Amino acid sequence: MVAGTAEVTRGTEIFLLSENQSTYIPIGEVHRLKNPGKVYLEMIEVQSGGYLGEDDIVRLEDTYGRTS
């Protein structure tokens, strides 16, 4: 996290991350990020592995209408 506080859901676990904190999301893990505060949320996402494409994303729920 660069700025703000994020509410992270990773599997069944829900926790907060603040500035200078990070977490790891294992391959295939259902996850969600939410800004519970009023300060803009800024984060850096780092991907690793042999394939770094975005075409394998499966949206289970989306308040922005991006699910099919």
N, CA, C and O atoms as a GROMACS GRO file, in nm:
protein
  272
    1MET      N    1   0.084  -0.116   0.000
    1MET     CA    2   0.000   0.000   0.000
    1MET      C    3   0.089   0.123   0.000
    1MET      O    4   0.186   0.131   0.076
    2VAL      N    5   0.055   0.217  -0.086
    2VAL     CA    6   0.128   0.343  -0.094
    2VAL      C    7   0.059   0.449  -0.008
    2VAL      O    8   0.125   0.525   0.063
    3ALA      N    9  -0.075   0.455  -0.016
    3ALA     CA   10  -0.150   0.552   0.063
    3ALA      C   11  -0.290   0.499   0.090
    3ALA      O   12  -0.344   0.420   0.012
    4GLY      N   13  -0.348   0.541   0.201
    4GLY     CA   14  -0.482   0.498   0.237
    4GLY      C   15  -0.482   0.365   0.311
    4GLY      O   16  -0.377   0.312   0.346
    5THR      N   17  -0.601   0.314   0.332
    5THR     CA   18  -0.620   0.185   0.398
    5THR      C   19  -0.709   0.100   0.309
    5THR      O   20  -0.812   0.147   0.260
    6ALA      N   21  -0.671  -0.024   0.288
    6ALA     CA   22  -0.748  -0.116   0.205
    6ALA      C   23  -0.807  -0.227   0.291
    6ALA      O   24  -0.740  -0.280   0.380
    7GLU      N   25  -0.932  -0.260   0.264
    7GLU     CA   26  -0.992  -0.379   0.323
    7GLU      C   27  -0.973  -0.491   0.221
    7GLU      O   28  -1.026  -0.484   0.110
    8VAL      N   29  -0.900  -0.592   0.258
    8VAL     CA   30  -0.866  -0.702   0.168
    8VAL      C   31  -0.944  -0.826   0.209
    8VAL      O   32  -0.944  -0.866   0.326
    9THR      N   33  -1.011  -0.886   0.112
    9THR     CA   34  -1.072  -1.017   0.132
    9THR      C   35  -0.989  -1.116   0.052
    9THR      O   36  -0.975  -1.102  -0.069
   10ARG      N   37  -0.935  -1.215   0.120
   10ARG     CA   38  -0.853  -1.319   0.058
   10ARG      C   39  -0.910  -1.453   0.105
   10ARG      O   40  -0.888  -1.495   0.218
   11GLY      N   41  -0.984  -1.518   0.015
   11GLY     CA   42  -1.055  -1.639   0.056
   11GLY      C   43  -1.163  -1.602   0.156
   11GLY      O   44  -1.250  -1.521   0.124
   12THR      N   45  -1.160  -1.659   0.274
   12THR     CA   46  -1.258  -1.627   0.379
   12THR      C   47  -1.204  -1.527   0.481
   12THR      O   48  -1.275  -1.486   0.572
   13GLU      N   49  -1.080  -1.487   0.464
   13GLU     CA   50  -1.014  -1.394   0.557
   13GLU      C   51  -1.035  -1.249   0.513
   13GLU      O   52  -1.020  -1.218   0.395
   14ILE      N   53  -1.069  -1.161   0.606
   14ILE     CA   54  -1.084  -1.018   0.579
   14ILE      C   55  -0.993  -0.942   0.675
   14ILE      O   56  -0.996  -0.965   0.796
   15PHE      N   57  -0.911  -0.852   0.619
   15PHE     CA   58  -0.816  -0.776   0.702
   15PHE      C   59  -0.786  -0.642   0.639
   15PHE      O   60  -0.816  -0.620   0.522
   16LEU      N   61  -0.726  -0.552   0.716
   16LEU     CA   62  -0.691  -0.419   0.668
   16LEU      C   63  -0.542  -0.410   0.639
   16LEU      O   64  -0.460  -0.468   0.710
   17LEU      N   65  -0.509  -0.336   0.535
   17LEU     CA   66  -0.370  -0.304   0.503
   17LEU      C   67  -0.356  -0.153   0.500
   17LEU      O   68  -0.439  -0.083   0.443
   18SER      N   69  -0.250  -0.103   0.561
   18SER     CA   70  -0.222   0.041   0.564
   18SER      C   71  -0.095   0.069   0.486
   18SER      O   72  -0.031  -0.021   0.434
   19GLU      N   73  -0.061   0.197   0.480
   19GLU     CA   74   0.060   0.242   0.410
   19GLU      C   75   0.182   0.160   0.453
   19GLU      O   76   0.201   0.133   0.571
   20ASN      N   77   0.263   0.121   0.355
   20ASN     CA   78   0.386   0.042   0.374
   20ASN      C   79   0.361  -0.103   0.414
   20ASN      O   80   0.453  -0.171   0.458
   21GLN      N   81   0.238  -0.153   0.398
   21GLN     CA   82   0.210  -0.293   0.424
   21GLN      C   83   0.178  -0.361   0.291
   21GLN      O   84   0.143  -0.296   0.193
   22SER      N   85   0.189  -0.494   0.290
   22SER     CA   86   0.159  -0.570   0.169
   22SER      C   87   0.102  -0.707   0.207
   22SER      O   88   0.101  -0.746   0.324
   23THR      N   89   0.054  -0.778   0.105
   23THR     CA   90   0.005  -0.913   0.125
   23THR      C   91   0.032  -0.994   0.000
   23THR      O   92   0.066  -0.939  -0.105
   24TYR      N   93   0.017  -1.124   0.010
   24TYR     CA   94   0.037  -1.216  -0.102
   24TYR      C   95  -0.096  -1.284  -0.131
   24TYR      O   96  -0.163  -1.332  -0.040
   25ILE      N   97  -0.134  -1.288  -0.258
   25ILE     CA   98  -0.255  -1.358  -0.302
   25ILE      C   99  -0.210  -1.479  -0.383
   25ILE      O  100  -0.156  -1.463  -0.492
   26PRO      N  101  -0.230  -1.601  -0.332
   26PRO     CA  102  -0.189  -1.720  -0.406
   26PRO      C  103  -0.266  -1.736  -0.537
   26PRO      O  104  -0.377  -1.685  -0.552
   27ILE      N  105  -0.209  -1.807  -0.631
   27ILE     CA  106  -0.273  -1.834  -0.759
   27ILE      C  107  -0.408  -1.901  -0.736
   27ILE      O  108  -0.418  -1.996  -0.658
   28GLY      N  109  -0.512  -1.851  -0.802
   28GLY     CA  110  -0.646  -1.909  -0.794
   28GLY      C  111  -0.726  -1.868  -0.673
   28GLY      O  112  -0.842  -1.908  -0.661
   29GLU      N  113  -0.669  -1.789  -0.582
   29GLU     CA  114  -0.741  -1.748  -0.461
   29GLU      C  115  -0.843  -1.639  -0.495
   29GLU      O  116  -0.810  -1.541  -0.562
   30VAL      N  117  -0.965  -1.655  -0.447
   30VAL     CA  118  -1.067  -1.552  -0.464
   30VAL      C  119  -1.028  -1.435  -0.374
   30VAL      O  120  -0.996  -1.453  -0.257
   31HIS      N  121  -1.029  -1.315  -0.431
   31HIS     CA  122  -0.988  -1.197  -0.354
   31HIS      C  123  -1.062  -1.072  -0.398
   31HIS      O  124  -1.117  -1.066  -0.508
   32ARG      N  125  -1.062  -0.973  -0.309
   32ARG     CA  126  -1.132  -0.847  -0.335
   32ARG      C  127  -1.063  -0.737  -0.257
   32ARG      O  128  -1.007  -0.760  -0.150
   33LEU      N  129  -1.067  -0.617  -0.312
   33LEU     CA  130  -1.006  -0.501  -0.248
   33LEU      C  131  -1.112  -0.392  -0.236
   33LEU      O  132  -1.187  -0.367  -0.330
   34LYS      N  133  -1.117  -0.327  -0.120
   34LYS     CA  134  -1.217  -0.223  -0.096
   34LYS      C  135  -1.152  -0.108  -0.021
   34LYS      O  136  -1.066  -0.129   0.065
   35ASN      N  137  -1.192   0.014  -0.055
   35ASN     CA  138  -1.145   0.131   0.019
   35ASN      C  139  -1.252   0.167   0.122
   35ASN      O  140  -1.355   0.223   0.086
   36PRO      N  141  -1.228   0.136   0.251
   36PRO     CA  142  -1.330   0.164   0.353
   36PRO      C  143  -1.324   0.308   0.405
   36PRO      O  144  -1.410   0.348   0.484
   37GLY      N  145  -1.224   0.384   0.362
   37GLY     CA  146  -1.205   0.518   0.416
   37GLY      C  147  -1.240   0.628   0.318
   37GLY      O  148  -1.301   0.604   0.214
   38LYS      N  149  -1.200   0.750   0.354
   38LYS     CA  150  -1.225   0.867   0.270
   38LYS      C  151  -1.100   0.910   0.193
   38LYS      O  152  -1.110   0.986   0.097
   39VAL      N  153  -0.984   0.863   0.236
   39VAL     CA  154  -0.858   0.895   0.168
   39VAL      C  155  -0.846   0.806   0.045
   39VAL      O  156  -0.877   0.688   0.051
   40TYR      N  157  -0.802   0.864  -0.067
   40TYR     CA  158  -0.781   0.784  -0.187
   40TYR      C  159  -0.686   0.669  -0.158
   40TYR      O  160  -0.588   0.684  -0.085
   41LEU      N  161  -0.717   0.555  -0.216
   41LEU     CA  162  -0.637   0.435  -0.200
   41LEU      C  163  -0.536   0.427  -0.314
   41LEU      O  164  -0.574   0.431  -0.431
   42GLU      N  165  -0.409   0.416  -0.281
   42GLU     CA  166  -0.304   0.399  -0.382
   42GLU      C  167  -0.228   0.272  -0.349
   42GLU      O  168  -0.185   0.251  -0.236
   43MET      N  169  -0.212   0.186  -0.450
   43MET     CA  170  -0.143   0.060  -0.428
   43MET      C  171  -0.058   0.026  -0.550
   43MET      O  172  -0.078   0.080  -0.658
   44ILE      N  173   0.034  -0.063  -0.529
   44ILE     CA  174   0.116  -0.117  -0.638
   44ILE      C  175   0.090  -0.266  -0.642
   44ILE      O  176   0.106  -0.336  -0.542
   45GLU      N  177   0.051  -0.315  -0.759
   45GLU     CA  178   0.029  -0.459  -0.778
   45GLU      C  179   0.150  -0.517  -0.849
   45GLU      O  180   0.193  -0.467  -0.953
   46VAL      N  181   0.204  -0.623  -0.793
   46VAL     CA  182   0.319  -0.690  -0.852
   46VAL      C  183   0.277  -0.834  -0.884
   46VAL      O  184   0.231  -0.907  -0.797
   47GLN      N  185   0.293  -0.873  -1.011
   47GLN     CA  186   0.262  -1.010  -1.052
   47GLN      C  187   0.393  -1.085  -1.074
   47GLN      O  188   0.494  -1.026  -1.112
   48SER      N  189   0.389  -1.214  -1.050
   48SER     CA  190   0.507  -1.297  -1.075
   48SER      C  191   0.462  -1.428  -1.139
   48SER      O  192   0.346  -1.467  -1.129
   49GLY      N  193   0.556  -1.493  -1.203
   49GLY     CA  194   0.525  -1.620  -1.267
   49GLY      C  195   0.553  -1.618  -1.415
   49GLY      O  196   0.599  -1.517  -1.468
   50GLY      N  197   0.525  -1.727  -1.480
   50GLY     CA  198   0.554  -1.742  -1.622
   50GLY      C  199   0.456  -1.669  -1.713
   50GLY      O  200   0.491  -1.634  -1.826
   51TYR      N  201   0.332  -1.645  -1.664
   51TYR     CA  202   0.232  -1.577  -1.746
   51TYR      C  203   0.177  -1.460  -1.667
   51TYR      O  204   0.132  -1.477  -1.553
   52LEU      N  205   0.180  -1.341  -1.726
   52LEU     CA  206   0.135  -1.221  -1.655
   52LEU      C  207   0.018  -1.152  -1.724
   52LEU      O  208  -0.008  -1.034  -1.699
   53GLY      N  209  -0.054  -1.223  -1.811
   53GLY     CA  210  -0.168  -1.165  -1.882
   53GLY      C  211  -0.286  -1.141  -1.790
   53GLY      O  212  -0.290  -1.191  -1.678
   54GLU      N  213  -0.382  -1.064  -1.839
   54GLU     CA  214  -0.501  -1.031  -1.761
   54GLU      C  215  -0.625  -1.102  -1.815
   54GLU      O  216  -0.735  -1.083  -1.762
   55ASP      N  217  -0.610  -1.183  -1.919
   55ASP     CA  218  -0.726  -1.246  -1.982
   55ASP      C  219  -0.778  -1.368  -1.906
   55ASP      O  220  -0.875  -1.430  -1.949
   56ASP      N  221  -0.716  -1.402  -1.794
   56ASP     CA  222  -0.762  -1.516  -1.715
   56ASP      C  223  -0.843  -1.472  -1.593
   56ASP      O  224  -0.874  -1.554  -1.507
   57ILE      N  225  -0.878  -1.344  -1.585
   57ILE     CA  226  -0.956  -1.292  -1.472
   57ILE      C  227  -1.100  -1.341  -1.483
   57ILE      O  228  -1.163  -1.331  -1.588
   58VAL      N  229  -1.153  -1.394  -1.372
   58VAL     CA  230  -1.292  -1.435  -1.363
   58VAL      C  231  -1.356  -1.348  -1.255
   58VAL      O  232  -1.321  -1.359  -1.138
   59ARG      N  233  -1.450  -1.263  -1.294
   59ARG     CA  234  -1.516  -1.174  -1.198
   59ARG      C  235  -1.639  -1.245  -1.142
   59ARG      O  236  -1.732  -1.278  -1.216
   60LEU      N  237  -1.638  -1.270  -1.012
   60LEU     CA  238  -1.749  -1.339  -0.947
   60LEU      C  239  -1.860  -1.242  -0.909
   60LEU      O  240  -1.978  -1.278  -0.910
   61GLU      N  241  -1.822  -1.119  -0.877
   61GLU     CA  242  -1.917  -1.015  -0.840
   61GLU      C  243  -1.850  -0.882  -0.874
   61GLU      O  244  -1.729  -0.867  -0.857
   62ASP      N  245  -1.927  -0.786  -0.923
   62ASP     CA  246  -1.867  -0.660  -0.964
   62ASP      C  247  -1.970  -0.548  -0.956
   62ASP      O  248  -2.069  -0.550  -1.030
   63THR      N  249  -1.948  -0.452  -0.869
   63THR     CA  250  -2.042  -0.340  -0.854
   63THR      C  251  -2.029  -0.240  -0.967
   63THR      O  252  -2.105  -0.143  -0.971
   64TYR      N  253  -1.934  -0.260  -1.059
   64TYR     CA  254  -1.913  -0.169  -1.171
   64TYR      C  255  -1.966  -0.224  -1.304
   64TYR      O  256  -1.940  -0.166  -1.409
   65GLY      N  257  -2.040  -0.335  -1.300
   65GLY     CA  258  -2.104  -0.387  -1.419
   65GLY      C  259  -2.011  -0.455  -1.518
   65GLY      O  260  -2.044  -0.464  -1.637
   66ARG      N  261  -1.895  -0.503  -1.474
   66ARG     CA  262  -1.802  -0.568  -1.565
   66ARG      C  263  -1.821  -0.718  -1.573
   66ARG      O  264  -1.750  -0.785  -1.648
   67THR      N  265  -1.915  -0.776  -1.496
   67THR     CA  266  -1.941  -0.920  -1.504
   67THR      C  267  -2.036  -0.948  -1.617
   67THR      O  268  -2.114  -0.863  -1.658
   68SER      N  269  -2.027  -1.070  -1.667
   68SER     CA  270  -2.118  -1.108  -1.777
   68SER      C  271  -2.232  -1.192  -1.726
   68SER      O  272  -2.318  -1.233  -1.804
   0.00000   0.00000   0.00000
